């Protein structure tokens, strides 16, 4: 669904009606009084609400996977709620796991009675068969919907999960949040088969976060390790210019012991060599892009080499070309690199362009 916005040609009253209709598949919404910053405590039928102080600026879209669904909502301050009337009319037998982003919500099971709160990074579990409300400083959330039947098999006490909080301080919560975000961002690029293969690991990761028993953790261990590995790679790529980038730095940033860090990075080979490879691949991309503002000497210094000559030797040992060669060749440098039989896969079923892409991705991610 495209963005829904209040414009000069659309009254606040009409804009809210449109937003209310868009959200009605999931919950009811009520506007807030922006002058007093207090929430309307007794939601009434939309036709009787005061819209003068409440323009709507919102966006939402959703994706259906095989067995579950994701939803992304971005909007301003408002109340969201599900009362008995909504529950009876909808008949949704599912749980919503709402990842809060850059906002604070006060919530509860009885309308207007705030029982607790969630902040940015927390995940709120909502049983759609039970009443609930949330007063949102901003309605910014990515939501994972799962049928109760799927969760019943994994969590016998799932009935007690209503309005439970997965706190952002816990690593498993952060993994679940990133997983929901990744599902939503990549959904448009997935095949039906991709969608089918994601249900089991998604449920396993969520189950481990909800109830960290040994069995649940074992089922989610592979995905947890992959999330850690992704986080390690991202941290390395974001700190390529930091001279302190090493195992000690990474372990401290992610709250890991060095032994666990080394276990997690076994698929990468030597962590020191992997960091060096990422730096060299950054240099290769920069030089091949035709970027001429940065000299080779400056690039070697930025990437932590003591001298330009050591940078050049390291670069050539990896790519078989000097930095100057790559800069002169530009994009053609990729073709020269993979023209070496030692670098090119002998997979005969791939077209040349696909083979280059296959080899590039393999070299980046399989070490």
N, C-alpha and C positions, 0 to 999 in steps of 0.2 A: 504494500500500500504506500502510495506516495505521501509526501509531507502534506499536512493539513495546517493551513495558516490563516490567521485573521487578517484581512486586508481592508482597505477603505471601502471596497464594494461589498464586503461581507460583514454584517453586523456581529457584535460579540454574541448576541443571543443565538443567531444562526450558526456561528462558528462553534459555539459550545454544543448545540444540538448535533452538529456533524461529528464532533469529537466524541460525544456521548454515544452516538450510534456506532462509531468505529470501535470503541472500547467495549460495547455491550456484549460481545461474544465471550468476554472474559470476566468483566466486572462492571459495576456502576461507578460513575464518577460524579463528584460535586466540586464546584469551584470554591475559591477562597476569597476572603475580603483582603485585597492587597494593601489597603490603607492601614488596617489594624494588624495585619499579618496573623490574624486569628482565623482558624478554620470554621466553616459553617458547621455547627454542631448537630443540626438535625436536617439531613438531606431531605428535600422535598421533591415532588415531581419537577423535572427540568423546566417546565413552562412557568413555574412560579419563582424561579431563582433570579437573583439580582446579578446582571452581567456587566453593569457599568464599569466596575473596577477589574474585570477579569477577562482580558483578551486571551485568546487561545493561540499558542504557537507550538504545534506538536508534530511528531513524526512517529510512525510505527510500521513495521513490516514483520512478516512471519514466514517460516519455512516448515513444511511437513516432511519428516523423515519416515523411515519404515519403523513404526512403533513409538515414535515420539515427535515432539514439535518444539521449535524455538521461536521466541518473540523478542523483538527489540522495540522499546518505547522510549522516546525522548520528548519530554514536555515540562511545563512549568509547575508551580505549586498547585496541589489539588488533593482531594481525598478520593481514595479508591475503596470500594467496599462490596462485599457480597452478603446480602441478607437472605432470610429464608425464602422470600419471594423469588429472588434471583436464583437460588439453589434449586428450587422446585421447577422453575421454568426452564433451566438449562440442562439439568440431569447429568452434569459433568462428573464422572467418577475418576478423577485424576488429582495428581499433586502438581503444584507449581513451585519451582525452586527459583526464587527471584534474587538475582545478583544486583545489589545496590551500587550505583555508580555516582560519585560526586553529589551525594545527597544524604539527608538524615530523615528517617521515618519513625514516627511514633505509631504503635499499632496495638491492637487488642482484639478480643473476640466479641466484645459487647460495644456497639456503636457509641463512640464518644468517650469510652473509658480506656485511656492509654495505659497499657500494662507493661510495655517495655519499648525498646527502641533499637533500630539497626542503623549503622553508619556505612559510609562508602567502603566497599570491599567485603561486607558481610553478605551472607545469603540467608534469606527468609524462606522457610518451608511453609506452604499453605495448602491445606486440605480443602479442595473445592467442594466437598460435601458438607462443610461446616462454615458458619458465619465468621467473618473477619473484616477488619478495616485497617487502613493505614493512612495517616496524615503525612503527606510527603512534602518536604521542602522543595524538591523537584522530583518529578516522576521520571527518573532516569534508571532504567533497568533492562537487563537481558534475562529472559525467563526460559527455563527448561520445563516443559510439560511432559509428565510420564503417567501412563495409566496405572491405577491402583493395582490391577491384577499383576502387572510386571513386578511391582515392588513387594507385593504380598509374598512372593516366592523367596525373596531375599531377606526381608525384614518382617519377622512375625509381629513386631510391635509397631508397625508403621502407623497404626491408628493414633499413637501418642506423639507423632512427629509434627502435628499441626502447630504452627507458629513457633516452631523451634528455630534456633539461630545457629548457623555455621559461622563461627567468628573468623574474621580476616587474619587474625594472628596465627591461625593453624595452617601449616603448609598444605594440607589436603583441601582446605577451603579455597586457597589460592589456585590450586590445580583445577578444581571444579570450575571456578570462575573463568579461568583462561580457556578451559575446555568448552564451556558454553559459548564464549566469545568466538573461539575458533570454528565451532560448528556453524554458527550463524554467518560468519564471514566467508566461509568456504562452501556453504550450501549451494550457491548458484553454480559452482564449478564441479559439483559431484554428479556421479552417475547413480542410477537406481541401486546398482550393486554396492557402490560405496556406502550408500545410505543404509542398506541392510546390514553391512558389516560393522556399523558403528553402535548399534543398540547394546550389544553385550558389553563392550568396554566402557560405554557411557554409564550403564547401570552399575557396573562393578566399581567404578571410581566414585560415583555418588554414594553407593552403599558403604564403601569404606569410610567416606567422610562422615556419614550419618552415624555409623556404628563401627568404630575402629576395633573390631574383634580380630583375632588372628586369621580366621577363615576369610573374612572380608578383605583384610589387608593382603592376604596371599593372592586373592583373585584380582586385586587392583595393582599388584606390585609392578607388573610389566608397564602399565600405563603411567604409574607414578614415576618409575625410573625414566621413562621417555620424557615426561614433563620436566623432570630435573635436568635431563640432558639438554632439552631444548632451552631451558633457562640458562644453563651453563654456556651454551653456544651464543645465545643472545648477549649475555654479559661480556663474553670475549669480544664479540663484534662491536659492542658499544664502547669498548675500552682499548681498542687496538693501539691508540697513541699513548696510553698510560704506561710509563716505564715500570710501574709496580705490578703490572699484570702477570701474575704467576699463580701457582697453586694456593699459596697462603692468602693472596688477595681474594681469589674466587671463593675459597672456603669461608673466609670471614664475611664476605658480602652475602652469601647464601645461607649462613648459619650451619655449615656442614663441617664435620671432622675431615681431616686430610685423608684418612683411610676410606671414608665413605665417598669422598670426591674421586679418589683414584679408582674405586670400584665402579662408580657410575660412568667414568670416562674411559673404561676399558675398550669400548667399541671404537674410540677415537685413536687408539694406540697411545703413544707417549703424549701426555698433555702439553709438555713443552714444545714438542714438534708440531702439534696441532695448532697451537697459538702462532708459531712461526709460519705455518702454512696459511692460516687465515690472514696474517699480515701480508704475506707475499701475494695472495690472491687479490687482496685489496689493491696492492700496488699494481698488479697486472691489469685489473679492471680500469684503474685510474689512467695508466699509461696508454692502454688500448683505446680509451674513450677519446683521445686527442686532447685531453686537458693539459695545457702547456704552461699554466701559471706556476705550477709547483715544479721546481727543478729536482733532478734525481738526488742531489745532495740534500735538499730540504726534505724530500720524501724519506730518505734513509734515516735522517735525524728524527723525524716525526715517529717513525716506526721503531725507534730505540736502538738503532745500530750505531756502534762506536765510530764507524768510518764509512765513507761511500764505497770504498773498495770491498769491504766485508759484505755490504748489502748487495753489490753487484755479483759477487761470487755466490752468495746464497741464492739469489734470484736465478742465476744461470743454472745452478745445480738442480733446481726444481723444474724449470720450464725449458731448459735447453737453449734459451735465447737470452741476450743481455737486455737490460731495461731500455737501452737506446734502440735496440732492434724492435722491441714491442712498440715503443713510441712512434717509430718511423712506419711500421706496418699498420698501426691502428687496428681496426676491427679484423683485418686479415690475419692478425697475429693468432687468433683462435684457430684458424685453419692450419697455419704452420705448426702450431703446437700439437694438434691432433693428427697431423699428417705423419708423424712418427709412429711406426707400427707398434712400438712399445706402449703408446698411449691410447691407441684406438682399439676398441673391442672388435672381435672378429664376428660379431653377431650379424649374419647375412640378411636377416629379415628387416633390418632398419634401413630406411632411406638415409642418404648422407646427412641431411639436415637433422633428422631425428637422432642419428648416431652421435652427432656433435652434441646435441642437447643431452642425450643419454649419458655420454661420457662426462660432460661438464657437471651434471647433477651427481653422477657417481663419485667423481673426484671430490666434490664438495662435501657430500653427506655420508659417504660410506667409510670414511677413515676415522 
